[in-house]
Every structure is written in C-alpha cells, then in structure tokens.
Amino acid sequence: MHLLFVSSLLPDDDPSTGFEIANRAIVAAYRHHGVRLTFVGFRRPGSRPVRADEICLGELAIENSGASTLRKAAWVGAAFARNLPVGAAKVAGLSRAELLGRLAEAGPVDGYVLSSVQMPAAYPFLAREKPSIFIAHNVEYRSARENARNAGSLHTRVLFGREAALLERAEATICRDATVVHTLSEDDRDGLGLAGSDKCVPLALTVGRPNVADTGERTHDVGLIGTWSWAPNRVGLDWFVDEVVPLLPPDISIAVAGRFDGPAPAARANVAFLGRVEDAQRFVGASRALALATKGGTGVQLKTIETFEEGMPAVATPQALRGVDRVPANVRVADTPRDFADRIVELLAAERAGQPLRLDGSAFARAQAAALDAGIAAGLERFTATINAPRVPATSAGTDLACPPQLVRTGGR
C-alpha cells in the first residue's frame, strides 16, 4: 500500500515539538505494517535537503516563535482575506491545480494520511479527493475556545473566538469526509462528535526514545519542558509560575525548557528559563522531579508520555493524564496549587533522603508502542475494507463533492 503522508511540515531529523514527535511515532507504526509513505509538506528555511520520498511544497517559516510582529500581522490578514483560521492560512498559498500537480509526482497512491487539520482545512478537497485517514492530534476548536476564555484582551478574545467557530466547522467536515479518523484520546473522540463511530480509532503514542542509564547528574530540582509558544501549554506554565511557585520553598530550583512566543513570564529568582535545549532527554534526566502542569488543551501530552517512559518521578494535573490508562507509582496527581506544591515537596524530600524514585519505564514504553501499533493496524483494516468495497454510483441528488467551495473548512494550530 502506498499512502501520501500530508502535513504542514516535512519530517525533521531532530523533532522538537509534540506534534513532530507524534508524527514520527505514527510514521514508524505505518512502516511496521509495510505501508510505503511519501511525505508532502513545506520545508523550514535552511533545513536539511529534500529526500527522494518527499514532495516539498516550498519553504515556509510556520512557527509563531521567532516570527516578527509584521509577519504575524500578515498571517492574520491572510486568514481574514481567505476566511480561514491563521494556521490554515499559513499553508494555503497553492491553488487546487498546483497542489494536485505536486501530489501527482508521487505516482499512483491508495490514499492520503492527513496529519492534523492545517492542510485539509486549507485544501478541503484533500479529505475526499482520495480515500483519506485523518489524524486529529487535538480537538482544535475546543483549544481555541479555551484560548478565548484565557485571553487577556478583548482583541485576542475575539480572534480566538473566530478561530473556534471556523475550526469547529472544519473538523466536522474533515471527519465526515475521511474514511478513518484517529484521535489521540477517547475524550477527543467525543469532542469530534465520533463517540460510538466505527470510523474513529483512538491511538496511543510513544516517544520512542531508548532509555539511557541514570548518570546521577542533577542540575535542578524541578523540570518543565514543552512548546510554550502553543497557547494551551502556556496557560499551564503561567498557572505553575504564578500560583504554584510562590507556595514552594525558595531554595527549590526550577528549570523551564522550551521555546516561547514572546517573553517568558515574570517569575521568582529560583526559576530559570533555558529556551530550547539541545538534548531534551538529558534535561529530563537531570531533573529530580518533573512538573506536568497542564491546565487546558486537548489530545495527549507528549511530555507526559516521555516522563513515564523515562521512569521519572513527577507531579501531574488530571489534565496532563489525558489518554493515559495507568499512572506509574512515582507520579502524584494534584489539581490545586497548594496540593501541587505539597506533592513536589514530598517527592523532593524522599529523593534527598535516598529513596529511589526513578522507575524502569521500558514496560510502559513497550505497552504504548504495542497499543499504537494495534490502533494503526485497526485503521488500516477499515481503510482497506472501505476502498475495496463495491462503489455505489453517484446520483443527481448528491452534491458535487469534487469541487467544494473553498470557504470556511479550515483549521490548524
């Protein structure tokens, strides 16, 4: 089977965001089942050369972090001009004919894997041009609604409210048209209106890194890592810095790794912001404990999966445990600032008293990988059965799905 794997960006050799890490794990599962993949997407400026199994749609600096104010304003302007949310407007520069011409370079294919909403939202025909598998990394409209509620200004609240309305319609259209839909949690299945639907197959995820031996090096007491330029992640970090940190003893050192869109939040002297670290696994291992301070968003938190696969002690909010069936014994769950701070103090006290808190996370990692493999297999089984089923001739009563209006079928982070 030959499938086009369509995403906003071509794969990175060193993925740094949760989205990219999830894509890498999903791609490995498809290959394990013998699927030939050709990748379609844009290339970051200055990134590695395009490979033989890739179709580059052009160079595109897509992340908010690092983008100038003028560039962001241009994205918003393009979104309003095209009646698209910002994430879709970033990738919507090709005409239908141009995109189909580029896709044809792959030769005969059995269908498309549409990874996240950006591309099928910008180009609505993708979900029905050929049989398609839609991988919903998040319920984007719900995240946008949360962002609107958390916005600090009326202007930002209005922008996120507009995004939520467009995204809800886009995700409903994509899920309707796709042959198979993969979500990353049962909650997201409900959020997309697919509860009880046979076409929806939730996936587990694995970070897929081999475990490394604990060197004993500890550079900080509490570690947090994430892509803080993504608004739902930033909400959790702000909650931790503003409400949890003041309740912790001032001699507890806290290190925050990851990129920001704009300045880092104001914080006490015991909080260090490191930016993007070269070796995320080393940063995690150099922490005495991790804080999984998720307070919003949808989908699965890859930093939670990574924490558990590394066997790290952690304190987690209930929201950080989305899509996780079994919580390791060295993880404490806390929802209020006071409880979260107390659980951190308890873990650090036990670690300093010589109590071994790190576990062997390899069993958790193997279980995640097996569950991901099974989910991909189930999706491929349904996909194959559908494309091999006898076709029912179209009737004049139907609509022309080959030429849909390019209006509000939109989306993207």
N, C-alpha and C positions, 0 to 999 in steps of 0.2 A: 504493500500500500504506500502511495506517495501523497503526502499532505503538505500544503503550504502553511508554515507557521508564521502568522501575520501579527506583528506587534509594532508599537510605536518606534522602538529602537532595536537594532540588531544586537545579538548577544554580545556581552562584554566578557573578555577573558578573566577579568577580576571583578565579578559583580559586587556591588556595594549596597544597593537598596534591597529592601524586602521583595519588591516586585521582580527584580532581576534574579535574585536567589531562588525565588519560587519558580520562575521560568526555567532556570537551569535544572531544577529537580524534576519538573514536569517533562522537559525535553528528554532527560535521561530515561524516564519511565516509558515514553513512547519508543525510544530506540531499543529498550529492552524487549519490547514486543515486536521488533522487526520493522517498525514504520520508518520509511525514508522521509526525511524532512528537508524542505528547502525553506530558508528563512527570508522573510520580507520585512523591511523596516527602514528607518532612517539611521544614518551614521553620525555619531558625535564628531564634531570637528576635531581633527588631529588624532582620532582613534586609529586602531590597527587597520591594515589593508582589508578590503573586502575579499571573502573567500569564495571558492567555486560553488558552494552550496548556499550562497546568499544572493539576494537581489536588493541592492541598495537604492532607495528611493531619493537619495540626496543627503546632504549634510544638514544637520539640524541640532541646534543647542536648545534642548527642550526643558531642562530643569529650571525651576524658579530660582533656586540658589545659584548665585553668580550672575543672574540676569540683571541688566540695568533697569532703572525705573522707566526709561524710554521704551525699552524692549517689552516690558510688562504691559505698558500702556498700549503698545501696538498689538499685543495679543488680545487684550480686552476689546480694542477697536475692531479687530478682525472677527472676534466672536460675535459682536453685535451686528456687524455687517452681514455675516453668514447665518445669523440666528442659530449659533452653536455655543455650547459652553467652551470655556477657554481651552481645556485640554484637547478637545476635538479640533478647534480652530488652528491649533499649532501644527497639526499634521494634514490639514485639509487643502493643501496647495495644488494638488493634481486634479485634472479633470477625470471623469469616469473613463474616457477612452485612453487617456495617458496611463492610468493605473492598470487597467486591464491589459494594455500592451506590455507593461512591465511584468505583470504576473504571468503572461504567456511565455516569457523567457524560460520559465521552469519546465516547459513541456507539459505532457499530459499529467494531470493530477486527479486524485479521487475526491478532494475536497479541501476545505480550509480549517485550520485551527486559529481561532480569533482570540488572542490573549489580551484580555481586558477590553474596556469599552471604547478606547480612543479611536482606533481605526474603523471598526464597524459603525461607530457613531458619526464619524466624519464622512464615511463612504457607506451609506446604509445598504447598498446593493450587495455588499460582501457576504452578509449573513444568508442570502438566498441565491446568489449567483451560482453557487455550487453547494452541495451538502456541507454544513459547517458544524464545528464544535466550538462553543463559546465558553471560555474560561473566565468566570466572573471572580476576579481577585477580591472584590469588595462589592457591597451594595452602594454604589456611588451616590445615589440620590439621598440616601439616609445620612451618609457622611457630610454631604453638602448642607443638609438641614441642620445637623449638629453645628457645623461651622457657622451657619447663620445665627443660631442661638448664642454662640460663644463670641460673636463678632463684637469688637469694641466700638464700632462706629455705625451709624445708620447707612452710610455709603457701602461699607463692606457687607453689612447685613442684607442689603438689597441685592448686591451682586451674588452672594451665595444663595439667596432665595431664588433668584433667576436660574442659577445652575441646577438647583434641586429640581425645579419644575421641568426643565429640559431633560435632565438625566433620568427622571422617573419615566418619562415617555420613551426615551431612547432605550433604556434597559428592558422595558416591557416589549418593545418592538423586536429587539435583538433576540430575547428569549423566545418570543413567538416564532420567529423565523428559523432559529437554529435547530439542527437535528438533535444535538445533545448539548446540555448545559452542565458544566462542572462548577460548583461553588466550593469554597474552602471551609465552610462550616454549615451545620444544619440551620443555624439562625439565618444565614444568608439565603438559604433555600426558601425559607418563609418570607424573608424580606423581598425577594424577587417574585413572590406570588406563585411559587412552584411546589408548595407543600403537597405531597402525595403524587406529584407528576413523575411518570416513568422516565421522562426525558432528562430529568435532573439527577446527577450522580455526584454527591459531595466527595471531595478529595481530602486526604490527609497530606501533610507536607513534611519534608525533611530538609535540613540544611545540607546534609550530605558531606560534611567535612569529617575526615578521620580524626578520632580522638588523639590528643597529644598528652604526653606524660606531664604531670604537675611538677613544675620546676621549683615550687615553693616561693617563687618571687611574688611579692605583694607590693604594688605601688600605690594602692589606695584602698580604703575600707569598702566603699560602696561605688559600684559602677552602673552607669546607664548608657545605653548605646541605641541609636536609631537615626532615621532620616527626619530631622526636626523641621525641615522645610515643608513637610507634609502636615497640614493643619491639624488633623486628629492626633498625630503624635505630639505636636507642640502643646496641645491642651493638657496632655498628661504630664509633660515635663514642667509646664508652668504650675500645675497643681502641686507637683512634688516640691519645686523650688519655693513656692510661695507659702504652702501650708504644712508640708512635712518637715522640710529642713529646719525651720525655726524651732521645732519640737525635739530636734536631735542635739546631743551634746556637741559643743563647738569643736571638740578635738577629733570628731569623726570626719575623715577626709572623703570627699565625694568627687568623682571624675565623670564627666559627661563627654562622650564621643559621638560625633556625627555632625553633618552639615546643617547650617541654618539658612533660612531665607531672611536676611537682615541680621540685626544684632541679637546676641544671646540675651536671655532675661537677666535682669539685675539679681544678684544672689549674694549670699554671705561669703566671707573670706575663705571658708573651708570648701567651697565649690569651685572646681576648675573645669573650664570648657576647653576641650582639646581639639575641636574640629574633627575632620575626617582622619581616622587613624589608618596607617598603612596595613596593620595586621589586627583585624578585629578579633580573631581568636586569641591572640596574645593579650589584648586588652581585657577580654572577658576573663581569661585565666589569671590575670594579675589583680583581680578584684577579690576581696574577702567574701563579699556577697553582692548580688545584683538586685537592683530595684526595677521591677516591672510595673511601672506606674501608669498603665493605660487607663484613660478615663473616657474614651469615646471611640468612634470609628466602627468599622465592620471588618469582616474577613478574619484571617488568622494572623496573630502577631508572630512574625518570624523570629524576633528576638526572644520570645518565649520558647519557641521550639529549640532554638540554639542553646538557650540556657539549660534546658532539660537534657539535650543531647550531650552537652558538656558535663553534666552532672553537678552543675553549680548550685550552691545554696542561694535562695532568693526569697524576696517578699513580693507578692503579686496581688494586684487588684483582681476582683472577679472578672472584669472586662478583659484582662490580659490572658485569661484562660479560655477564650473562645476557641472552640474546635479541639480542645484537649480533653480526653476522656479520663485520664488518670494523672493525678498530681503527685510528683515524687515526694518522698518523705522529708526531704530537706527544704521544702518550699512552704512558706507560710502565706496564708491568704488574709488580706486586710483591705477594708474599704474606706475607713475614715482616716484622716490624717494622724490622729492620736494612736490608733491601733497600728497603722503602718509604721510609724516611728518606733513604737514599742517593740514590734516584731524585728525591726532592724537591729535595735539594741540587743535583743535577746540572741540573735544569730551571731553578732559580732562577739558578744561575751562568751558564748560557747566556743567559738573558733579560737579566741585568745586563751581560753582555758585548756586548750589542747584537744577538744572534742572534734574528731574528724567529721566534717560536714559534707565534703565532696563525695559524690557517688560515681559509680560507673554508669554513664549514660548510654552505653552502647546498646543495651537491650531496648531502651526507649527508641533510639535511632533506628534500630532494625525493625521494630514494630511500625514506626512511622513509614519507613520505606516500603514495607510489605503492604501496608494499607493504601499508600499512594499507587503502588503497582496494581493492586486489585481494582482500585477505582478507575484507573486508566483502561484496564482490561475490560471492565464492565461498559465503559463508554464506547470503546471500540467495537464491542459486540453489538451494542444497539446501533451504532453508526453503520456497521457493515450490513446488519439486517435491514436497515431502512433503505440504504442505497441499492440493495439488491432486490427490494420488494417490487412487484409489478407496479408500473406507473399508471395512475388514473388520468385519462385525458382531461385537459382543461376545458371548461365550459364558458360560454359567453357571459354567464352570470358572474364570473370571478373578476377580480381586478387585475390589472397588468402589473404583476409583481416584478417584472424585469426592469421596469422604468419607474421606480417610485419617486415622488417629489423629494428633492434634497432640501428638506426644511429642518424640522426640529428633532430628527433622530440623531442624538448627539451624546457625548459623554467623554469621560476621561479624567484622570487625576491631574 
